[in-house]
Amino acid sequence: MPVLAEHKIPVIMLYGEEDDVVPYPENGIFLEKLYRKKQLPLQEIRKPGCGHHPHGLTDPAPIVNFILKHIAGE
């Protein structure tokens, strides 16, 4: 996490709300707090009722738009 933050790497997190392998409150929350504190680009997408493998979205537009925005350097 420190390396990501140091280099200001934009992060998008897609996570399952019911993940019992890598629960967000015990893992992802730390990256979220660090990025929010440093005001770095972070987008979280929570999938309700989904477990450890929340792969993909029905509409991938939020992921595509995040990538395109940060490739352009906005």
mmJSON file of the N, C-alpha and C atoms, coordinates in Angstrom:
{"data_MODEL":{"atom_site":{
"group_PDB":["ATOM","ATOM","ATOM","ATOM","ATOM","ATOM","ATOM","ATOM","ATOM","ATOM","ATOM","ATOM","ATOM","ATOM","ATOM","ATOM","ATOM","ATOM","ATOM","ATOM","ATOM","ATOM","ATOM","ATOM","ATOM","ATOM","ATOM","ATOM","ATOM","ATOM","ATOM","ATOM","ATOM","ATOM","ATOM","ATOM","ATOM","ATOM","ATOM","ATOM","ATOM","ATOM","ATOM","ATOM","ATOM","ATOM","ATOM","ATOM","ATOM","ATOM","ATOM","ATOM","ATOM","ATOM","ATOM","ATOM","ATOM","ATOM","ATOM","ATOM","ATOM","ATOM","ATOM","ATOM","ATOM","ATOM","ATOM","ATOM","ATOM","ATOM","ATOM","ATOM","ATOM","ATOM","ATOM","ATOM","ATOM","ATOM","ATOM","ATOM","ATOM","ATOM","ATOM","ATOM","ATOM","ATOM","ATOM","ATOM","ATOM","ATOM","ATOM","ATOM","ATOM","ATOM","ATOM","ATOM","ATOM","ATOM","ATOM","ATOM","ATOM","ATOM","ATOM","ATOM","ATOM","ATOM","ATOM","ATOM","ATOM","ATOM","ATOM","ATOM","ATOM","ATOM","ATOM","ATOM","ATOM","ATOM","ATOM","ATOM","ATOM","ATOM","ATOM","ATOM","ATOM","ATOM","ATOM","ATOM","ATOM","ATOM","ATOM","ATOM","ATOM","ATOM","ATOM","ATOM","ATOM","ATOM","ATOM","ATOM","ATOM","ATOM","ATOM","ATOM","ATOM","ATOM","ATOM","ATOM","ATOM","ATOM","ATOM","ATOM","ATOM","ATOM","ATOM","ATOM","ATOM","ATOM","ATOM","ATOM","ATOM","ATOM","ATOM","ATOM","ATOM","ATOM","ATOM","ATOM","ATOM","ATOM","ATOM","ATOM","ATOM","ATOM","ATOM","ATOM","ATOM","ATOM","ATOM","ATOM","ATOM","ATOM","ATOM","ATOM","ATOM","ATOM","ATOM","ATOM","ATOM","ATOM","ATOM","ATOM","ATOM","ATOM","ATOM","ATOM","ATOM","ATOM","ATOM","ATOM","ATOM","ATOM","ATOM","ATOM","ATOM","ATOM","ATOM","ATOM","ATOM","ATOM","ATOM","ATOM","ATOM","ATOM","ATOM","ATOM","ATOM","ATOM","ATOM","ATOM","ATOM","ATOM"],
"id":[1,2,3,4,5,6,7,8,9,10,11,12,13,14,15,16,17,18,19,20,21,22,23,24,25,26,27,28,29,30,31,32,33,34,35,36,37,38,39,40,41,42,43,44,45,46,47,48,49,50,51,52,53,54,55,56,57,58,59,60,61,62,63,64,65,66,67,68,69,70,71,72,73,74,75,76,77,78,79,80,81,82,83,84,85,86,87,88,89,90,91,92,93,94,95,96,97,98,99,100,101,102,103,104,105,106,107,108,109,110,111,112,113,114,115,116,117,118,119,120,121,122,123,124,125,126,127,128,129,130,131,132,133,134,135,136,137,138,139,140,141,142,143,144,145,146,147,148,149,150,151,152,153,154,155,156,157,158,159,160,161,162,163,164,165,166,167,168,169,170,171,172,173,174,175,176,177,178,179,180,181,182,183,184,185,186,187,188,189,190,191,192,193,194,195,196,197,198,199,200,201,202,203,204,205,206,207,208,209,210,211,212,213,214,215,216,217,218,219,220,221,222],
"type_symbol":["N","C","C","N","C","C","N","C","C","N","C","C","N","C","C","N","C","C","N","C","C","N","C","C","N","C","C","N","C","C","N","C","C","N","C","C","N","C","C","N","C","C","N","C","C","N","C","C","N","C","C","N","C","C","N","C","C","N","C","C","N","C","C","N","C","C","N","C","C","N","C","C","N","C","C","N","C","C","N","C","C","N","C","C","N","C","C","N","C","C","N","C","C","N","C","C","N","C","C","N","C","C","N","C","C","N","C","C","N","C","C","N","C","C","N","C","C","N","C","C","N","C","C","N","C","C","N","C","C","N","C","C","N","C","C","N","C","C","N","C","C","N","C","C","N","C","C","N","C","C","N","C","C","N","C","C","N","C","C","N","C","C","N","C","C","N","C","C","N","C","C","N","C","C","N","C","C","N","C","C","N","C","C","N","C","C","N","C","C","N","C","C","N","C","C","N","C","C","N","C","C","N","C","C","N","C","C","N","C","C","N","C","C","N","C","C","N","C","C","N","C","C"],
"label_atom_id":["N","CA","C","N","CA","C","N","CA","C","N","CA","C","N","CA","C","N","CA","C","N","CA","C","N","CA","C","N","CA","C","N","CA","C","N","CA","C","N","CA","C","N","CA","C","N","CA","C","N","CA","C","N","CA","C","N","CA","C","N","CA","C","N","CA","C","N","CA","C","N","CA","C","N","CA","C","N","CA","C","N","CA","C","N","CA","C","N","CA","C","N","CA","C","N","CA","C","N","CA","C","N","CA","C","N","CA","C","N","CA","C","N","CA","C","N","CA","C","N","CA","C","N","CA","C","N","CA","C","N","CA","C","N","CA","C","N","CA","C","N","CA","C","N","CA","C","N","CA","C","N","CA","C","N","CA","C","N","CA","C","N","CA","C","N","CA","C","N","CA","C","N","CA","C","N","CA","C","N","CA","C","N","CA","C","N","CA","C","N","CA","C","N","CA","C","N","CA","C","N","CA","C","N","CA","C","N","CA","C","N","CA","C","N","CA","C","N","CA","C","N","CA","C","N","CA","C","N","CA","C","N","CA","C","N","CA","C","N","CA","C","N","CA","C","N","CA","C","N","CA","C","N","CA","C","N","CA","C"],
"label_alt_id":[null,null,null,null,null,null,null,null,null,null,null,null,null,null,null,null,null,null,null,null,null,null,null,null,null,null,null,null,null,null,null,null,null,null,null,null,null,null,null,null,null,null,null,null,null,null,null,null,null,null,null,null,null,null,null,null,null,null,null,null,null,null,null,null,null,null,null,null,null,null,null,null,null,null,null,null,null,null,null,null,null,null,null,null,null,null,null,null,null,null,null,null,null,null,null,null,null,null,null,null,null,null,null,null,null,null,null,null,null,null,null,null,null,null,null,null,null,null,null,null,null,null,null,null,null,null,null,null,null,null,null,null,null,null,null,null,null,null,null,null,null,null,null,null,null,null,null,null,null,null,null,null,null,null,null,null,null,null,null,null,null,null,null,null,null,null,null,null,null,null,null,null,null,null,null,null,null,null,null,null,null,null,null,null,null,null,null,null,null,null,null,null,null,null,null,null,null,null,null,null,null,null,null,null,null,null,null,null,null,null,null,null,null,null,null,null,null,null,null,null,null,null],
"label_comp_id":["MET","MET","MET","PRO","PRO","PRO","VAL","VAL","VAL","LEU","LEU","LEU","ALA","ALA","ALA","GLU","GLU","GLU","HIS","HIS","HIS","LYS","LYS","LYS","ILE","ILE","ILE","PRO","PRO","PRO","VAL","VAL","VAL","ILE","ILE","ILE","MET","MET","MET","LEU","LEU","LEU","TYR","TYR","TYR","GLY","GLY","GLY","GLU","GLU","GLU","GLU","GLU","GLU","ASP","ASP","ASP","ASP","ASP","ASP","VAL","VAL","VAL","VAL","VAL","VAL","PRO","PRO","PRO","TYR","TYR","TYR","PRO","PRO","PRO","GLU","GLU","GLU","ASN","ASN","ASN","GLY","GLY","GLY","ILE","ILE","ILE","PHE","PHE","PHE","LEU","LEU","LEU","GLU","GLU","GLU","LYS","LYS","LYS","LEU","LEU","LEU","TYR","TYR","TYR","ARG","ARG","ARG","LYS","LYS","LYS","LYS","LYS","LYS","GLN","GLN","GLN","LEU","LEU","LEU","PRO","PRO","PRO","LEU","LEU","LEU","GLN","GLN","GLN","GLU","GLU","GLU","ILE","ILE","ILE","ARG","ARG","ARG","LYS","LYS","LYS","PRO","PRO","PRO","GLY","GLY","GLY","CYS","CYS","CYS","GLY","GLY","GLY","HIS","HIS","HIS","HIS","HIS","HIS","PRO","PRO","PRO","HIS","HIS","HIS","GLY","GLY","GLY","LEU","LEU","LEU","THR","THR","THR","ASP","ASP","ASP","PRO","PRO","PRO","ALA","ALA","ALA","PRO","PRO","PRO","ILE","ILE","ILE","VAL","VAL","VAL","ASN","ASN","ASN","PHE","PHE","PHE","ILE","ILE","ILE","LEU","LEU","LEU","LYS","LYS","LYS","HIS","HIS","HIS","ILE","ILE","ILE","ALA","ALA","ALA","GLY","GLY","GLY","GLU","GLU","GLU"],
"label_asym_id":["A","A","A","A","A","A","A","A","A","A","A","A","A","A","A","A","A","A","A","A","A","A","A","A","A","A","A","A","A","A","A","A","A","A","A","A","A","A","A","A","A","A","A","A","A","A","A","A","A","A","A","A","A","A","A","A","A","A","A","A","A","A","A","A","A","A","A","A","A","A","A","A","A","A","A","A","A","A","A","A","A","A","A","A","A","A","A","A","A","A","A","A","A","A","A","A","A","A","A","A","A","A","A","A","A","A","A","A","A","A","A","A","A","A","A","A","A","A","A","A","A","A","A","A","A","A","A","A","A","A","A","A","A","A","A","A","A","A","A","A","A","A","A","A","A","A","A","A","A","A","A","A","A","A","A","A","A","A","A","A","A","A","A","A","A","A","A","A","A","A","A","A","A","A","A","A","A","A","A","A","A","A","A","A","A","A","A","A","A","A","A","A","A","A","A","A","A","A","A","A","A","A","A","A","A","A","A","A","A","A","A","A","A","A","A","A","A","A","A","A","A","A"],
"label_entity_id":["1","1","1","1","1","1","1","1","1","1","1","1","1","1","1","1","1","1","1","1","1","1","1","1","1","1","1","1","1","1","1","1","1","1","1","1","1","1","1","1","1","1","1","1","1","1","1","1","1","1","1","1","1","1","1","1","1","1","1","1","1","1","1","1","1","1","1","1","1","1","1","1","1","1","1","1","1","1","1","1","1","1","1","1","1","1","1","1","1","1","1","1","1","1","1","1","1","1","1","1","1","1","1","1","1","1","1","1","1","1","1","1","1","1","1","1","1","1","1","1","1","1","1","1","1","1","1","1","1","1","1","1","1","1","1","1","1","1","1","1","1","1","1","1","1","1","1","1","1","1","1","1","1","1","1","1","1","1","1","1","1","1","1","1","1","1","1","1","1","1","1","1","1","1","1","1","1","1","1","1","1","1","1","1","1","1","1","1","1","1","1","1","1","1","1","1","1","1","1","1","1","1","1","1","1","1","1","1","1","1","1","1","1","1","1","1","1","1","1","1","1","1"],
"label_seq_id":[1,1,1,2,2,2,3,3,3,4,4,4,5,5,5,6,6,6,7,7,7,8,8,8,9,9,9,10,10,10,11,11,11,12,12,12,13,13,13,14,14,14,15,15,15,16,16,16,17,17,17,18,18,18,19,19,19,20,20,20,21,21,21,22,22,22,23,23,23,24,24,24,25,25,25,26,26,26,27,27,27,28,28,28,29,29,29,30,30,30,31,31,31,32,32,32,33,33,33,34,34,34,35,35,35,36,36,36,37,37,37,38,38,38,39,39,39,40,40,40,41,41,41,42,42,42,43,43,43,44,44,44,45,45,45,46,46,46,47,47,47,48,48,48,49,49,49,50,50,50,51,51,51,52,52,52,53,53,53,54,54,54,55,55,55,56,56,56,57,57,57,58,58,58,59,59,59,60,60,60,61,61,61,62,62,62,63,63,63,64,64,64,65,65,65,66,66,66,67,67,67,68,68,68,69,69,69,70,70,70,71,71,71,72,72,72,73,73,73,74,74,74],
"pdbx_PDB_ins_code":[null,null,null,null,null,null,null,null,null,null,null,null,null,null,null,null,null,null,null,null,null,null,null,null,null,null,null,null,null,null,null,null,null,null,null,null,null,null,null,null,null,null,null,null,null,null,null,null,null,null,null,null,null,null,null,null,null,null,null,null,null,null,null,null,null,null,null,null,null,null,null,null,null,null,null,null,null,null,null,null,null,null,null,null,null,null,null,null,null,null,null,null,null,null,null,null,null,null,null,null,null,null,null,null,null,null,null,null,null,null,null,null,null,null,null,null,null,null,null,null,null,null,null,null,null,null,null,null,null,null,null,null,null,null,null,null,null,null,null,null,null,null,null,null,null,null,null,null,null,null,null,null,null,null,null,null,null,null,null,null,null,null,null,null,null,null,null,null,null,null,null,null,null,null,null,null,null,null,null,null,null,null,null,null,null,null,null,null,null,null,null,null,null,null,null,null,null,null,null,null,null,null,null,null,null,null,null,null,null,null,null,null,null,null,null,null,null,null,null,null,null,null],
"Cartn_x":[0.797,0.0,0.85,1.911,2.72,3.287,3.675,4.229,3.144,1.952,0.84,0.584,0.501,0.218,1.365,2.585,3.752,3.76,3.367,3.37,2.026,1.1,-0.23,-0.938,-0.854,-1.468,-2.979,-3.778,-5.229,-5.631,-6.593,-7.035,-8.551,-8.996,-10.418,-10.532,-11.39,-11.58,-12.991,-13.061,-14.328,-14.323,-15.273,-15.247,-16.632,-16.663,-17.901,-18.201,-19.383,-19.797,-19.748,-19.91,-19.943,-18.646,-17.554,-16.269,-15.813,-15.644,-15.182,-13.725,-13.082,-11.667,-10.805,-11.181,-10.485,-11.56,-12.118,-13.204,-12.762,-13.581,-13.273,-12.983,-13.786,-13.521,-12.187,-11.581,-10.295,-9.14,-9.457,-8.426,-8.565,-9.528,-9.692,-9.877,-10.448,-10.694,-9.4,-8.296,-7.02,-6.52,-6.7,-6.333,-7.269,-8.54,-9.509,-9.125,-8.839,-8.494,-7.234,-6.208,-4.971,-5.222,-5.942,-6.208,-7.08,-8.081,-8.945,-8.131,-7.294,-6.472,-5.553,-4.971,-4.033,-4.727,-6.043,-6.853,-6.35,-6.14,-5.685,-6.879,-6.733,-7.851,-8.19,-9.384,-9.868,-11.35,-11.73,-13.147,-13.414,-14.457,-14.843,-16.174,-16.247,-17.497,-17.795,-18.861,-19.265,-20.382,-20.223,-21.256,-21.984,-23.181,-23.97,-24.238,-24.158,-24.473,-23.434,-22.326,-21.289,-20.158,-19.561,-18.468,-17.109,-16.153,-14.758,-14.469,-15.307,-15.049,-16.112,-15.975,-16.987,-16.699,-16.022,-15.529,-16.588,-16.204,-16.987,-18.258,-18.814,-20.08,-20.99,-22.271,-23.221,-22.963,-22.724,-22.365,-20.938,-19.977,-18.579,-18.212,-19.16,-18.875,-18.138,-18.502,-17.763,-16.269,-15.929,-14.519,-13.823,-14.451,-13.878,-13.691,-14.699,-14.614,-13.498,-13.331,-12.257,-10.904,-10.719,-9.451,-9.184,-10.177,-9.996,-9.706,-10.382,-10.148,-8.706,-8.181,-6.841,-5.735,-6.061,-5.086,-4.868,-5.957,-5.889,-5.22,-4.967,-4.276,-5.159,-6.454,-7.367,-7.273],
"Cartn_y":[-1.191,0.0,1.27,1.305,2.528,2.846,1.824,2.053,2.594,2.038,2.539,4.007,4.322,5.694,6.635,6.188,7.019,7.429,6.513,6.773,7.247,7.461,7.983,7.149,5.833,4.904,4.873,5.194,5.101,3.642,3.462,2.116,2.023,0.945,0.614,-0.743,-0.8,-2.048,-2.559,-3.75,-4.454,-5.571,-5.53,-6.53,-7.051,-8.308,-8.955,-8.634,-8.181,-7.813,-9.001,-10.199,-11.403,-12.205,-11.562,-12.255,-12.727,-14.04,-14.58,-15.039,-14.841,-15.176,-13.932,-12.841,-11.565,-10.503,-10.505,-9.573,-8.109,-7.317,-5.903,-5.188,-5.39,-4.676,-5.037,-6.128,-6.539,-6.312,-5.866,-5.741,-4.455,-4.41,-3.271,-1.944,-1.981,-0.736,0.024,-0.68,-0.019,0.771,0.19,0.909,2.1,1.886,2.977,4.137,3.854,4.906,5.655,4.922,5.55,6.47,5.968,6.756,7.965,7.807,8.94,9.997,9.558,10.478,11.301,10.65,11.325,11.922,11.788,12.297,11.778,10.468,9.807,9.186,8.934,8.399,6.952,6.788,5.471,5.369,4.27,3.984,2.588,2.471,1.179,0.764,-0.482,-1.044,-2.264,-2.165,-3.233,-4.035,-5.355,-6.226,-6.919,-6.457,-7.055,-8.534,-9.317,-10.744,-11.582,-10.969,-11.693,-12.076,-13.238,-13.738,-13.307,-14.221,-13.925,-13.667,-14.107,-13.934,-13.047,-11.718,-10.805,-10.383,-11.236,-10.876,-10.22,-9.071,-8.381,-7.733,-6.935,-6.263,-6.505,-6.447,-6.561,-5.446,-4.248,-3.096,-2.69,-2.964,-2.658,-1.179,-0.33,1.093,1.768,1.525,2.204,1.869,0.636,0.232,0.855,0.761,1.329,2.837,3.515,4.966,5.365,4.607,4.888,4.753,3.686,3.461,4.568,4.876,5.914,7.27,7.589,8.864,8.974,7.893,7.968,7.724,7.11,7.03,8.422,9.178,10.532,11.499,11.055,11.887,12.918,12.674,13.618,13.478],
"Cartn_z":[0.0,0.0,0.0,0.776,0.756,-0.625,-1.374,-2.713,-3.647,-3.565,-4.384,-4.074,-2.795,-2.377,-2.753,-2.544,-2.856,-4.32,-5.191,-6.63,-7.148,-6.227,-6.557,-7.627,-7.475,-8.422,-8.176,-9.175,-9.014,-8.755,-7.86,-7.497,-7.606,-8.207,-8.204,-7.514,-6.512,-5.758,-6.003,-6.512,-6.686,-5.657,-4.75,-3.695,-3.373,-2.96,-2.546,-1.096,-0.851,0.502,1.466,0.952,1.79,1.722,1.317,1.198,2.58,2.729,4.004,3.928,2.774,2.602,2.859,2.22,2.386,2.673,3.877,4.189,4.081,3.457,3.268,4.585,5.626,6.886,7.546,7.127,7.687,6.715,5.506,4.479,3.669,2.777,1.871,2.566,3.752,4.489,4.759,4.917,5.196,3.981,2.796,1.577,1.394,1.64,1.523,2.447,3.702,4.662,4.242,3.803,3.36,2.169,1.178,-0.025,0.282,1.131,1.493,2.246,3.153,3.942,3.045,2.046,1.15,-0.077,-0.139,-1.247,-2.601,-2.647,-3.865,-4.586,-5.88,-6.662,-6.294,-5.79,-5.369,-5.675,-6.266,-6.462,-5.924,-5.137,-4.589,-5.212,-5.568,-6.064,-5.213,-4.443,-3.53,-4.197,-4.18,-4.739,-3.58,-3.286,-2.201,-2.457,-1.4,-1.486,-2.193,-2.607,-3.352,-2.403,-2.665,-1.844,-2.351,-2.277,-2.567,-4.044,-4.935,-6.376,-7.005,-6.827,-7.362,-8.802,-9.555,-10.886,-11.758,-12.266,-13.266,-12.757,-13.639,-13.389,-14.574,-14.331,-15.44,-16.444,-15.921,-16.747,-16.386,-17.252,-16.933,-17.06,-17.395,-17.625,-16.466,-15.191,-14.117,-14.109,-14.417,-14.45,-15.656,-16.802,-18.028,-17.875,-17.346,-17.189,-16.218,-15.133,-14.181,-14.87,-15.611,-16.307,-17.326,-18.135,-19.154,-18.523,-17.447,-16.763,-16.284,-15.718,-15.158,-16.18,-17.287,-18.381,-18.956,-19.014,-19.559,-18.593,-17.366,-16.401,-15.705,-15.707,-15.031,-13.539],
"occupancy":[1.0,1.0,1.0,1.0,1.0,1.0,1.0,1.0,1.0,1.0,1.0,1.0,1.0,1.0,1.0,1.0,1.0,1.0,1.0,1.0,1.0,1.0,1.0,1.0,1.0,1.0,1.0,1.0,1.0,1.0,1.0,1.0,1.0,1.0,1.0,1.0,1.0,1.0,1.0,1.0,1.0,1.0,1.0,1.0,1.0,1.0,1.0,1.0,1.0,1.0,1.0,1.0,1.0,1.0,1.0,1.0,1.0,1.0,1.0,1.0,1.0,1.0,1.0,1.0,1.0,1.0,1.0,1.0,1.0,1.0,1.0,1.0,1.0,1.0,1.0,1.0,1.0,1.0,1.0,1.0,1.0,1.0,1.0,1.0,1.0,1.0,1.0,1.0,1.0,1.0,1.0,1.0,1.0,1.0,1.0,1.0,1.0,1.0,1.0,1.0,1.0,1.0,1.0,1.0,1.0,1.0,1.0,1.0,1.0,1.0,1.0,1.0,1.0,1.0,1.0,1.0,1.0,1.0,1.0,1.0,1.0,1.0,1.0,1.0,1.0,1.0,1.0,1.0,1.0,1.0,1.0,1.0,1.0,1.0,1.0,1.0,1.0,1.0,1.0,1.0,1.0,1.0,1.0,1.0,1.0,1.0,1.0,1.0,1.0,1.0,1.0,1.0,1.0,1.0,1.0,1.0,1.0,1.0,1.0,1.0,1.0,1.0,1.0,1.0,1.0,1.0,1.0,1.0,1.0,1.0,1.0,1.0,1.0,1.0,1.0,1.0,1.0,1.0,1.0,1.0,1.0,1.0,1.0,1.0,1.0,1.0,1.0,1.0,1.0,1.0,1.0,1.0,1.0,1.0,1.0,1.0,1.0,1.0,1.0,1.0,1.0,1.0,1.0,1.0,1.0,1.0,1.0,1.0,1.0,1.0,1.0,1.0,1.0,1.0,1.0,1.0,1.0,1.0,1.0,1.0,1.0,1.0],
"B_iso_or_equiv":[0.0,0.0,0.0,0.0,0.0,0.0,0.0,0.0,0.0,0.0,0.0,0.0,0.0,0.0,0.0,0.0,0.0,0.0,0.0,0.0,0.0,0.0,0.0,0.0,0.0,0.0,0.0,0.0,0.0,0.0,0.0,0.0,0.0,0.0,0.0,0.0,0.0,0.0,0.0,0.0,0.0,0.0,0.0,0.0,0.0,0.0,0.0,0.0,0.0,0.0,0.0,0.0,0.0,0.0,0.0,0.0,0.0,0.0,0.0,0.0,0.0,0.0,0.0,0.0,0.0,0.0,0.0,0.0,0.0,0.0,0.0,0.0,0.0,0.0,0.0,0.0,0.0,0.0,0.0,0.0,0.0,0.0,0.0,0.0,0.0,0.0,0.0,0.0,0.0,0.0,0.0,0.0,0.0,0.0,0.0,0.0,0.0,0.0,0.0,0.0,0.0,0.0,0.0,0.0,0.0,0.0,0.0,0.0,0.0,0.0,0.0,0.0,0.0,0.0,0.0,0.0,0.0,0.0,0.0,0.0,0.0,0.0,0.0,0.0,0.0,0.0,0.0,0.0,0.0,0.0,0.0,0.0,0.0,0.0,0.0,0.0,0.0,0.0,0.0,0.0,0.0,0.0,0.0,0.0,0.0,0.0,0.0,0.0,0.0,0.0,0.0,0.0,0.0,0.0,0.0,0.0,0.0,0.0,0.0,0.0,0.0,0.0,0.0,0.0,0.0,0.0,0.0,0.0,0.0,0.0,0.0,0.0,0.0,0.0,0.0,0.0,0.0,0.0,0.0,0.0,0.0,0.0,0.0,0.0,0.0,0.0,0.0,0.0,0.0,0.0,0.0,0.0,0.0,0.0,0.0,0.0,0.0,0.0,0.0,0.0,0.0,0.0,0.0,0.0,0.0,0.0,0.0,0.0,0.0,0.0,0.0,0.0,0.0,0.0,0.0,0.0,0.0,0.0,0.0,0.0,0.0,0.0],
"pdbx_formal_charge":[null,null,null,null,null,null,null,null,null,null,null,null,null,null,null,null,null,null,null,null,null,null,null,null,null,null,null,null,null,null,null,null,null,null,null,null,null,null,null,null,null,null,null,null,null,null,null,null,null,null,null,null,null,null,null,null,null,null,null,null,null,null,null,null,null,null,null,null,null,null,null,null,null,null,null,null,null,null,null,null,null,null,null,null,null,null,null,null,null,null,null,null,null,null,null,null,null,null,null,null,null,null,null,null,null,null,null,null,null,null,null,null,null,null,null,null,null,null,null,null,null,null,null,null,null,null,null,null,null,null,null,null,null,null,null,null,null,null,null,null,null,null,null,null,null,null,null,null,null,null,null,null,null,null,null,null,null,null,null,null,null,null,null,null,null,null,null,null,null,null,null,null,null,null,null,null,null,null,null,null,null,null,null,null,null,null,null,null,null,null,null,null,null,null,null,null,null,null,null,null,null,null,null,null,null,null,null,null,null,null,null,null,null,null,null,null,null,null,null,null,null,null],
"auth_seq_id":[1,1,1,2,2,2,3,3,3,4,4,4,5,5,5,6,6,6,7,7,7,8,8,8,9,9,9,10,10,10,11,11,11,12,12,12,13,13,13,14,14,14,15,15,15,16,16,16,17,17,17,18,18,18,19,19,19,20,20,20,21,21,21,22,22,22,23,23,23,24,24,24,25,25,25,26,26,26,27,27,27,28,28,28,29,29,29,30,30,30,31,31,31,32,32,32,33,33,33,34,34,34,35,35,35,36,36,36,37,37,37,38,38,38,39,39,39,40,40,40,41,41,41,42,42,42,43,43,43,44,44,44,45,45,45,46,46,46,47,47,47,48,48,48,49,49,49,50,50,50,51,51,51,52,52,52,53,53,53,54,54,54,55,55,55,56,56,56,57,57,57,58,58,58,59,59,59,60,60,60,61,61,61,62,62,62,63,63,63,64,64,64,65,65,65,66,66,66,67,67,67,68,68,68,69,69,69,70,70,70,71,71,71,72,72,72,73,73,73,74,74,74],
"auth_comp_id":["MET","MET","MET","PRO","PRO","PRO","VAL","VAL","VAL","LEU","LEU","LEU","ALA","ALA","ALA","GLU","GLU","GLU","HIS","HIS","HIS","LYS","LYS","LYS","ILE","ILE","ILE","PRO","PRO","PRO","VAL","VAL","VAL","ILE","ILE","ILE","MET","MET","MET","LEU","LEU","LEU","TYR","TYR","TYR","GLY","GLY","GLY","GLU","GLU","GLU","GLU","GLU","GLU","ASP","ASP","ASP","ASP","ASP","ASP","VAL","VAL","VAL","VAL","VAL","VAL","PRO","PRO","PRO","TYR","TYR","TYR","PRO","PRO","PRO","GLU","GLU","GLU","ASN","ASN","ASN","GLY","GLY","GLY","ILE","ILE","ILE","PHE","PHE","PHE","LEU","LEU","LEU","GLU","GLU","GLU","LYS","LYS","LYS","LEU","LEU","LEU","TYR","TYR","TYR","ARG","ARG","ARG","LYS","LYS","LYS","LYS","LYS","LYS","GLN","GLN","GLN","LEU","LEU","LEU","PRO","PRO","PRO","LEU","LEU","LEU","GLN","GLN","GLN","GLU","GLU","GLU","ILE","ILE","ILE","ARG","ARG","ARG","LYS","LYS","LYS","PRO","PRO","PRO","GLY","GLY","GLY","CYS","CYS","CYS","GLY","GLY","GLY","HIS","HIS","HIS","HIS","HIS","HIS","PRO","PRO","PRO","HIS","HIS","HIS","GLY","GLY","GLY","LEU","LEU","LEU","THR","THR","THR","ASP","ASP","ASP","PRO","PRO","PRO","ALA","ALA","ALA","PRO","PRO","PRO","ILE","ILE","ILE","VAL","VAL","VAL","ASN","ASN","ASN","PHE","PHE","PHE","ILE","ILE","ILE","LEU","LEU","LEU","LYS","LYS","LYS","HIS","HIS","HIS","ILE","ILE","ILE","ALA","ALA","ALA","GLY","GLY","GLY","GLU","GLU","GLU"],
"auth_asym_id":["A","A","A","A","A","A","A","A","A","A","A","A","A","A","A","A","A","A","A","A","A","A","A","A","A","A","A","A","A","A","A","A","A","A","A","A","A","A","A","A","A","A","A","A","A","A","A","A","A","A","A","A","A","A","A","A","A","A","A","A","A","A","A","A","A","A","A","A","A","A","A","A","A","A","A","A","A","A","A","A","A","A","A","A","A","A","A","A","A","A","A","A","A","A","A","A","A","A","A","A","A","A","A","A","A","A","A","A","A","A","A","A","A","A","A","A","A","A","A","A","A","A","A","A","A","A","A","A","A","A","A","A","A","A","A","A","A","A","A","A","A","A","A","A","A","A","A","A","A","A","A","A","A","A","A","A","A","A","A","A","A","A","A","A","A","A","A","A","A","A","A","A","A","A","A","A","A","A","A","A","A","A","A","A","A","A","A","A","A","A","A","A","A","A","A","A","A","A","A","A","A","A","A","A","A","A","A","A","A","A","A","A","A","A","A","A","A","A","A","A","A","A"],
"auth_atom_id":["N","CA","C","N","CA","C","N","CA","C","N","CA","C","N","CA","C","N","CA","C","N","CA","C","N","CA","C","N","CA","C","N","CA","C","N","CA","C","N","CA","C","N","CA","C","N","CA","C","N","CA","C","N","CA","C","N","CA","C","N","CA","C","N","CA","C","N","CA","C","N","CA","C","N","CA","C","N","CA","C","N","CA","C","N","CA","C","N","CA","C","N","CA","C","N","CA","C","N","CA","C","N","CA","C","N","CA","C","N","CA","C","N","CA","C","N","CA","C","N","CA","C","N","CA","C","N","CA","C","N","CA","C","N","CA","C","N","CA","C","N","CA","C","N","CA","C","N","CA","C","N","CA","C","N","CA","C","N","CA","C","N","CA","C","N","CA","C","N","CA","C","N","CA","C","N","CA","C","N","CA","C","N","CA","C","N","CA","C","N","CA","C","N","CA","C","N","CA","C","N","CA","C","N","CA","C","N","CA","C","N","CA","C","N","CA","C","N","CA","C","N","CA","C","N","CA","C","N","CA","C","N","CA","C","N","CA","C","N","CA","C","N","CA","C","N","CA","C","N","CA","C","N","CA","C","N","CA","C"],
"pdbx_PDB_model_num":[1,1,1,1,1,1,1,1,1,1,1,1,1,1,1,1,1,1,1,1,1,1,1,1,1,1,1,1,1,1,1,1,1,1,1,1,1,1,1,1,1,1,1,1,1,1,1,1,1,1,1,1,1,1,1,1,1,1,1,1,1,1,1,1,1,1,1,1,1,1,1,1,1,1,1,1,1,1,1,1,1,1,1,1,1,1,1,1,1,1,1,1,1,1,1,1,1,1,1,1,1,1,1,1,1,1,1,1,1,1,1,1,1,1,1,1,1,1,1,1,1,1,1,1,1,1,1,1,1,1,1,1,1,1,1,1,1,1,1,1,1,1,1,1,1,1,1,1,1,1,1,1,1,1,1,1,1,1,1,1,1,1,1,1,1,1,1,1,1,1,1,1,1,1,1,1,1,1,1,1,1,1,1,1,1,1,1,1,1,1,1,1,1,1,1,1,1,1,1,1,1,1,1,1,1,1,1,1,1,1,1,1,1,1,1,1,1,1,1,1,1,1]
}}}
